Amino acid sequence: MAENLTTVERAFELARSGECDSVNGLRQRLRREGYDAVHLHLHGAAINKQLVDLIHAARG
């Protein structure tokens, strides 16, 4: 896990980084990094919209 960040903190960090091209890809990356219960922490329309917007902004 990256620097003891929470699942949500790491999700937003990844979304801003441009390293993931979708929320699904972001979730997969979190699981590979060892984050548990990703589906619980990143569930809901509001957080998904925020992540999508950040991913799109980061990827231009």
N, CA, C and O atoms as a DFTB+ gen file, in Angstrom:
240 C
 N C O
     1  1       0.843      -1.178       0.000
     2  2       0.000       0.000       0.000
     3  2       0.883       1.233       0.000
     4  3       1.976       1.245       0.566
     5  1       0.395       2.232      -0.628
     6  2       1.171       3.448      -0.836
     7  2       1.134       4.354       0.390
     8  3       0.098       4.935       0.711
     9  1       2.252       4.466       1.058
    10  2       2.446       5.455       2.125
    11  2       1.338       5.492       3.173
    12  3       1.027       6.563       3.694
    13  1       0.740       4.355       3.492
    14  2      -0.319       4.262       4.498
    15  2      -1.534       5.136       4.201
    16  3      -2.167       5.648       5.124
    17  1      -1.858       5.308       2.944
    18  2      -3.050       6.064       2.561
    19  2      -4.283       5.181       2.698
    20  3      -4.198       3.962       2.550
    21  1      -5.415       5.789       2.978
    22  2      -6.661       5.038       2.979
    23  2      -7.006       4.676       1.542
    24  3      -6.419       5.201       0.596
    25  1      -7.957       3.779       1.393
    26  2      -8.397       3.370       0.058
    27  2      -8.885       4.573      -0.748
    28  3      -8.540       4.724      -1.920
    29  1      -9.673       5.409      -0.124
    30  2     -10.230       6.576      -0.825
    31  2      -9.131       7.576      -1.174
    32  3      -9.120       8.120      -2.278
    33  1      -8.213       7.824      -0.251
    34  2      -7.105       8.745      -0.530
    35  2      -6.271       8.250      -1.705
    36  3      -5.918       9.025      -2.594
    37  1      -5.957       6.954      -1.705
    38  2      -5.153       6.394      -2.793
    39  2      -5.925       6.426      -4.113
    40  3      -5.332       6.655      -5.168
    41  1      -7.232       6.200      -4.066
    42  2      -8.056       6.257      -5.273
    43  2      -7.994       7.650      -5.904
    44  3      -7.832       7.783      -7.117
    45  1      -8.122       8.674      -5.078
    46  2      -8.057      10.034      -5.603
    47  2      -6.662      10.362      -6.114
    48  3      -6.515      11.050      -7.124
    49  1      -5.645       9.878      -5.429
    50  2      -4.272      10.085      -5.885
    51  2      -4.059       9.439      -7.261
    52  3      -3.483      10.058      -8.155
    53  1      -4.520       8.212      -7.425
    54  2      -4.391       7.532      -8.714
    55  2      -5.200       8.230      -9.802
    56  3      -4.738       8.362     -10.935
    57  1      -6.407       8.677      -9.459
    58  2      -7.247       9.361     -10.444
    59  2      -6.563      10.632     -10.946
    60  3      -6.610      10.928     -12.140
    61  1      -5.942      11.368     -10.062
    62  2      -5.245      12.611     -10.449
    63  2      -3.961      12.340     -11.244
    64  3      -3.507      13.187     -12.013
    65  1      -3.391      11.161     -11.050
    66  2      -2.088      10.851     -11.660
    67  2      -2.165      10.591     -13.161
    68  3      -1.170      10.750     -13.867
    69  1      -3.322      10.199     -13.648
    70  2      -3.446       9.850     -15.057
    71  2      -2.973       8.430     -15.353
    72  3      -2.924       8.037     -16.519
    73  1      -2.627       7.657     -14.340
    74  2      -2.146       6.291     -14.530
    75  2      -3.263       5.298     -14.822
    76  3      -2.997       4.210     -15.333
    77  1      -4.493       5.645     -14.513
    78  2      -5.634       4.761     -14.746
    79  2      -6.560       5.416     -15.764
    80  3      -6.763       6.630     -15.745
    81  1      -7.119       4.598     -16.653
    82  2      -7.976       5.174     -17.690
    83  2      -9.461       5.011     -17.406
    84  3     -10.293       5.448     -18.201
    85  1      -9.805       4.389     -16.285
    86  2     -11.209       4.222     -15.905
    87  2     -11.296       3.933     -14.408
    88  3     -10.300       3.609     -13.762
    89  1     -12.496       4.057     -13.880
    90  2     -12.701       3.741     -12.472
    91  2     -12.492       2.246     -12.252
    92  3     -11.953       1.844     -11.220
    93  1     -12.907       1.427     -13.196
    94  2     -12.691      -0.008     -13.081
    95  2     -11.195      -0.319     -13.032
    96  3     -10.750      -1.118     -12.207
    97  1     -10.433       0.304     -13.904
    98  2      -8.983       0.120     -13.889
    99  2      -8.372       0.603     -12.590
   100  3      -7.427       0.003     -12.077
   101  1      -8.902       1.669     -12.068
   102  2      -8.432       2.203     -10.789
   103  2      -8.701       1.203      -9.664
   104  3      -7.840       0.976      -8.815
   105  1      -9.890       0.608      -9.658
   106  2     -10.223      -0.396      -8.639
   107  2      -9.292      -1.600      -8.729
   108  3      -8.820      -2.107      -7.711
   109  1      -9.033      -2.052      -9.946
   110  2      -8.126      -3.186     -10.137
   111  2      -6.734      -2.852      -9.616
   112  3      -6.093      -3.678      -8.967
   113  1      -6.280      -1.666      -9.896
   114  2      -4.960      -1.238      -9.423
   115  2      -4.900      -1.242      -7.901
   116  3      -3.917      -1.701      -7.320
   117  1      -5.947      -0.733      -7.251
   118  2      -5.999      -0.722      -5.793
   119  2      -5.921      -2.140      -5.229
   120  3      -5.220      -2.384      -4.247
   121  1      -6.634      -3.063      -5.846
   122  2      -6.593      -4.450      -5.379
   123  2      -5.185      -5.030      -5.528
   124  3      -4.693      -5.715      -4.631
   125  1      -4.545      -4.755      -6.660
   126  2      -3.171      -5.234      -6.872
   127  2      -2.215      -4.654      -5.837
   128  3      -1.246      -5.305      -5.449
   129  1      -2.487      -3.437      -5.393
   130  2      -1.634      -2.784      -4.394
   131  2      -1.935      -3.263      -2.973
   132  3      -1.252      -2.864      -2.030
   133  1      -2.941      -4.107      -2.814
   134  2      -3.224      -4.679      -1.511
   135  2      -4.347      -4.031      -0.729
   136  3      -4.549      -4.360       0.440
   137  1      -5.073      -3.131      -1.335
   138  2      -6.198      -2.502      -0.643
   139  2      -7.377      -3.466      -0.604
   140  3      -7.702      -4.098      -1.609
   141  1      -8.011      -3.576       0.552
   142  2      -9.152      -4.470       0.752
   143  2     -10.461      -3.703       0.666
   144  3     -10.501      -2.486       0.849
   145  1     -11.527      -4.437       0.385
   146  2     -12.893      -3.899       0.369
   147  2     -13.012      -2.668      -0.524
   148  3     -13.704      -1.709      -0.183
   149  1     -12.338      -2.702      -1.660
   150  2     -12.376      -1.565      -2.596
   151  2     -13.814      -1.269      -3.008
   152  3     -14.206      -0.106      -3.106
   153  1     -14.603      -2.318      -3.250
   154  2     -15.987      -2.124      -3.675
   155  2     -16.818      -1.389      -2.621
   156  3     -17.765      -0.683      -2.967
   157  1     -16.478      -1.546      -1.354
   158  2     -17.214      -0.839      -0.304
   159  2     -16.816       0.628      -0.194
   160  3     -17.661       1.496       0.024
   161  1     -15.545       0.888      -0.344
   162  2     -15.051       2.253      -0.181
   163  2     -15.337       3.135      -1.397
   164  3     -15.488       4.350      -1.265
   165  1     -15.410       2.525      -2.573
   166  2     -15.598       3.310      -3.792
   167  2     -16.946       3.012      -4.435
   168  3     -17.052       2.856      -5.651
   169  1     -17.959       2.939      -3.605
   170  2     -19.303       2.636      -4.073
   171  2     -20.166       3.892      -3.976
   172  3     -20.178       4.576      -2.952
   173  1     -20.863       4.174      -5.021
   174  2     -21.791       5.295      -5.002
   175  2     -21.563       6.238      -6.166
   176  3     -20.448       6.388      -6.666
   177  1     -22.638       6.863      -6.579
   178  2     -22.608       7.732      -7.752
   179  2     -21.715       8.952      -7.561
   180  3     -20.998       9.346      -8.481
   181  1     -21.753       9.547      -6.387
   182  2     -20.993      10.789      -6.166
   183  2     -19.488      10.547      -6.255
   184  3     -18.781      11.294      -6.931
   185  1     -18.997       9.517      -5.582
   186  2     -17.551       9.266      -5.613
   187  2     -17.114       8.799      -6.998
   188  3     -16.028       9.153      -7.456
   189  1     -17.954       8.007      -7.669
   190  2     -17.617       7.581      -9.026
   191  2     -17.511       8.776      -9.972
   192  3     -16.601       8.836     -10.799
   193  1     -18.432       9.716      -9.853
   194  2     -18.390      10.907     -10.715
   195  2     -17.129      11.715     -10.445
   196  3     -16.480      12.182     -11.380
   197  1     -16.781      11.883      -9.182
   198  2     -15.566      12.621      -8.841
   199  2     -14.337      11.938      -9.436
   200  3     -13.464      12.602      -9.994
   201  1     -14.269      10.619      -9.317
   202  2     -13.121       9.887      -9.851
   203  2     -13.067       9.968     -11.372
   204  3     -11.995      10.167     -11.942
   205  1     -14.213       9.815     -12.035
   206  2     -14.263       9.920     -13.499
   207  2     -13.796      11.306     -13.945
   208  3     -12.998      11.428     -14.874
   209  1     -14.289      12.328     -13.289
   210  2     -13.894      13.696     -13.647
   211  2     -12.387      13.901     -13.475
   212  3     -11.746      14.521     -14.322
   213  1     -11.826      13.387     -12.390
   214  2     -10.385      13.521     -12.156
   215  2      -9.591      12.731     -13.186
   216  3      -8.576      13.215     -13.688
   217  1     -10.038      11.530     -13.506
   218  2      -9.354      10.715     -14.514
   219  2      -9.352      11.422     -15.870
   220  3      -8.322      11.489     -16.542
   221  1     -10.493      11.940     -16.260
   222  2     -10.589      12.649     -17.546
   223  2      -9.717      13.904     -17.565
   224  3      -9.056      14.188     -18.564
   225  1      -9.716      14.641     -16.477
   226  2      -8.901      15.848     -16.413
   227  2      -7.402      15.498     -16.487
   228  3      -6.625      16.196     -17.138
   229  1      -7.020      14.425     -15.822
   230  2      -5.614      14.044     -15.806
   231  2      -5.135      13.522     -17.163
   232  3      -3.965      13.671     -17.517
   233  1      -6.038      12.919     -17.905
   234  2      -5.663      12.322     -19.191
   235  2      -5.880      13.291     -20.349
   236  3      -5.590      12.968     -21.501
   237  1      -6.386      14.469     -20.037
   238  2      -6.524      15.510     -21.055
   239  2      -7.704      15.310     -21.907
   240  3      -7.954      16.106     -22.811
